[in-house]
């Protein structure tokens, strides 16, 4: 009878929430907001339940000032952990790192068992350049929530940055194991585990147990992603690197296989993956292939100072290091012209920058956006073709890139999808 009562209450609540939930399914945040207002007028008792739906809708609409006021009013009335998380993320997104840190510090005192607060604090500490403390904070979050696959993978990545290979291998191992039957299963965790184990190895090479773990971890990547050339290449090079001291002949064969695939690969690797591939090619005696990889990486991601910093650690070739400077400067000028409303001037600058670096994602997206703005592009086939050419090139970017949603929006407009 108790269960029946609970189910009845849940059914009543779901019936009342139906307009909100349907608007959520349609991806219409304004409809969500209006449905919340209507429900609160119909039955004020549901006002607290609607708060989170309202906050998420304002976030999706980029109504940041209204969202901040909502979070502050919620927290003034009753401290809720999700509101602290939301406010911290909002402030961090707006670049208000100090204010976000203060929010997380206050929240962690009130809710020390809330892992999402530790995630936010780790982001803040990373932004401040304190990667060691950020790792400690993430380790605490993992201790509270050890079955969180993505958090384990994030800890592994951060520990690798800090060259704490023991912690990295443990975290990645957990991510691989727990993610095996999860929707968060990610080959990057397998590759991360192999990299951590190789990095942890001694100068005499890897022991048999470690080599077996690396082999099974990388075999899973190759087997489960047969149509992804990037993962196939990276798995082979990672395995070749692990065998460099113990089985040079097999390492050489794997390197040759990887290079054959690399020559015919069109898709872009992420900057982190490209830099690691370049480093491994250098270690495996393929200096020219490594330099080519770095040059390609600079062309695609040369507007990112952190990527160029990573490239500088692997080469002192001025032709590679300086190749992005002029294009990046011209791209910045184009952005300023675009914001000032000088559309023709912006397009000209983006074209010139793109001529220098035709694979650069940021420049190509800026070019496409400038072509789609302020003109009925459907009436100008030349501009439309130019826009589509830009988007086809950057369509080779990994879907994990932060700019991918922007690419999808521009593509949808350009191709009428």
Beta strands, then each sheet from edge to edge (+ up, - down):
end
